[in-house]
């Protein structure tokens, strides 16, 4: 699977302000910025992204995904 495919799937399943995905075809890193994360803890945010990706982990299309999740305000603050 290509990182752009993962980006498109996440954007289709979750309202996002920004998504960036990199990886080697099986192991990926994703940065997801969404105001839908407001008031949610890290685990809940990750579950939201996994829900957007559907069964792709079950079918081993994706093997590993490291996530960084932010609201738009958190992302703005993190960038400085």
C-alpha positions as CSV (number, residue, x, y, z in Angstrom):
1,X,0.0,0.0,0.0
2,X,1.3,3.5,-0.9
3,X,1.2,6.3,1.7
4,X,-1.0,8.4,-0.5
5,X,-3.6,5.7,-0.4
6,X,-3.6,5.7,3.4
7,X,-3.9,9.5,3.4
8,X,-6.9,9.3,1.1
9,X,-8.6,6.6,3.1
10,X,-8.1,8.6,6.4
11,X,-9.4,11.8,4.8
12,X,-12.5,10.0,3.5
13,X,-13.3,8.5,6.9
14,X,-12.5,11.3,9.2
15,X,-13.0,15.1,8.8
16,X,-9.4,16.3,8.9
17,X,-7.6,19.7,8.5
18,X,-4.3,18.0,7.6
19,X,-3.0,14.5,7.0
20,X,0.6,13.4,6.2
21,X,1.6,9.8,5.7
22,X,5.0,8.3,5.1
23,X,6.2,4.7,5.0
24,X,7.9,1.8,3.2
25,X,4.8,-0.1,2.0
26,X,4.0,-2.0,5.2
27,X,5.2,0.3,8.1
28,X,3.8,3.8,8.1
29,X,3.9,7.0,10.1
30,X,0.8,9.3,10.0
31,X,0.2,12.8,11.3
32,X,-3.5,13.5,11.5
33,X,-4.9,16.9,12.5
34,X,-8.7,16.9,13.1
35,X,-10.9,19.0,15.3
36,X,-13.0,15.8,15.7
37,X,-10.2,14.9,18.3
38,X,-11.3,17.8,20.6
39,X,-11.7,16.6,24.1
40,X,-10.6,13.0,23.3
41,X,-7.6,11.2,24.8
42,X,-4.9,9.6,22.6
43,X,-6.4,6.1,22.6
44,X,-9.8,7.4,21.5
45,X,-8.1,9.5,18.7
46,X,-6.2,6.5,17.5
47,X,-9.4,4.4,17.4
48,X,-11.0,7.0,15.3
49,X,-8.2,6.8,12.7
50,X,-8.2,3.0,12.8
51,X,-12.0,3.1,12.3
52,X,-11.5,5.2,9.2
53,X,-9.0,2.6,7.9
54,X,-11.5,-0.2,8.3
55,X,-10.3,-3.8,8.1
56,X,-7.0,-3.1,6.4
57,X,-5.1,-4.2,9.6
58,X,-7.1,-7.4,9.7
59,X,-6.2,-8.3,6.2
60,X,-2.6,-7.3,6.8
61,X,-2.6,-4.7,4.0
62,X,-1.2,-2.5,6.8
63,X,1.2,-4.0,9.2
64,X,2.1,-1.1,11.4
65,X,1.0,2.5,11.7
66,X,2.5,5.0,14.1
67,X,0.1,7.9,14.8
68,X,0.5,11.4,15.9
69,X,-2.9,13.1,16.4
70,X,-3.6,16.7,17.1
71,X,-6.5,19.1,17.0
72,X,-5.9,22.1,14.8
73,X,-5.1,24.3,17.8
74,X,-2.7,21.7,19.3
75,X,-1.0,21.4,15.9
76,X,-0.6,25.2,15.6
77,X,0.9,25.3,19.1
78,X,3.2,22.3,18.4
79,X,4.6,24.0,15.3
80,X,5.4,27.1,17.3
